[in-house]
Amino acid sequence: MDCLADLKDARVTVTGGFGLVGSRIVHRLRGLGARPVAVGRLDAYGSGVYSSVFNISPRDPDVIVGDITDAALMDDLVGGSDFVIHAAALADVAECTRNPAAALAANIHGTQTVLDAAARHSCTLKRLVFVSSASVYGLGSRSEGRAARFSENDALTPGSVYANTKLWGEHQTALALSSAAASYAVVRYFSVFGEPQVVKENSHSWVVAWFAMRAALGLPLHLNGGGGQVRDFVHVDDIADATLLTAVAGDAHRATLNVGTGRATSIRQIADQVRRHYPDAQVIETPRPQDDPLGGCADTTRMRQLLGWTPQVTVEDGVDRYVRWLRQTPEAIPEWLHTAARAQATAVA
């Protein structure tokens, strides 16, 4: 990854800097000697998560609390940047389904505001990377026991509000920045996991964190639809490296590429992996939510060709790392999940 040295002293604006992915990218940039600016809102997880878990604080000199729909703020930040990583989004599939207006505000209006700024400053901006999602491929399928494998050239059939907003963002990035003669790239993340991921109430995303936290509290692991769905789990460390490589790799100019491992892992396999650490954890089969994909894995050919890189953290190692981190950082488990555990204990008693 020698080309990441090109980021030394570069000014990089990271939207969504208070999230799992955004904060990891910011930490990686700091380690590379770049000059990151993290911008984001503080309402995604509740107070305290950012500084105590993600190690990103509004008091940090390179951190700004702000909204990507603020045109003046985006113009100021993008205008002084060499690169922009646009990772900000309402990324909770279930929340987007419950509240489409919020998804449109963050993922459509916010993205357009960032793109407008990038187009205005296309002469000085070296590249914008738009963070998309494998959800644009649709809900996936299983045939003859084999999972779908998604290629960047496949038909796109988004099956959720969240996926629709991401597909719009891909198209709008190309429209807005091609006409401005700017450089951009699109990365489609598969299932991001890894420490210090924190679950959100009423969400069914982030299954590694869900299972580990529930098992740690003695709560049962819910296998929606029996757990036969598959995901291509990509550790957040690898996500950060792939995103930054996409920002600087010459061959990634105006490219769209999957970021995945190429390996399909079932939800039931994740439960089994977590239960190696918590052997007393119970498993309960529950109905599959309507927008929960059957899933698939990434065709990683383009990623390997354009970036000369492959992910380094296996799902087994990543789950083990997460459990170790959780045992060392029990305060990361949100209070509402502790409340559920106490309620269950009372009911059993």
Stockholm file with secondary structure:
# STOCKHOLM 1.0

chainA/1-349         MDCLADLKDARVTVTGGFGLVGSRIVHRLRGLGARPVAVGRLDAYGSGVYSSVFNISPRDPDVIVGDITDAALMDDLVGGSDFVIHAAALADVAECTRNPAAALAANIHGTQTVLDAAARHSCTLKRLVFVSSASVYGLGSRSEGRAARFSENDALTPGSVYANTKLWGEHQTALALSSAAASYAVVRYFSVFGEPQVVKENSHSWVVAWFAMRAALGLPLHLNGGGGQVRDFVHVDDIADATLLTAVAGDAHRATLNVGTGRATSIRQIADQVRRHYPDAQVIETPRPQDDPLGGCADTTRMRQLLGWTPQVTVEDGVDRYVRWLRQTPEAIPEWLHTAARAQATAVA
#=GR chainA/1-349 SS CGGGGGGTTCEEEEETTTSHHHHHHHHHHHHTTCEEEEEECSCSSCTTHHHHTSCCCTTSTTEEECCTTCHHHHHHHHHTCSEEEECCSCCCHHHHHHCHHHHIIIIIIHHHHHHHHHHHTTTTCCEEEEEEEGGGGCSBCEETTEEEEECTTSCCCCCSHHHHHHHHHHHHHHHHHHTTTCCEEEEEECEEECTTCCCCTTCCCCHHHHHHHHHHTTCCEEEEGGGCCEECEEEHHHHHHHHHHHHHCGGGTTCEEEESCSCCEEHHHHHHHHHTTCTTCCEEEECCCTTCCCBEEECCHHHHHHHCCCCCCCHHHHHHHHHHHHHHCGGGSCHHHHHHHHHHHHHHC
#=GC SS_cons         CGGGGGGTTCEEEEETTTSHHHHHHHHHHHHTTCEEEEEECSCSSCTTHHHHTSCCCTTSTTEEECCTTCHHHHHHHHHTCSEEEECCSCCCHHHHHHCHHHHIIIIIIHHHHHHHHHHHTTTTCCEEEEEEEGGGGCSBCEETTEEEEECTTSCCCCCSHHHHHHHHHHHHHHHHHHTTTCCEEEEEECEEECTTCCCCTTCCCCHHHHHHHHHHTTCCEEEEGGGCCEECEEEHHHHHHHHHHHHHCGGGTTCEEEESCSCCEEHHHHHHHHHTTCTTCCEEEECCCTTCCCBEEECCHHHHHHHCCCCCCCHHHHHHHHHHHHHHCGGGSCHHHHHHHHHHHHHHC
//
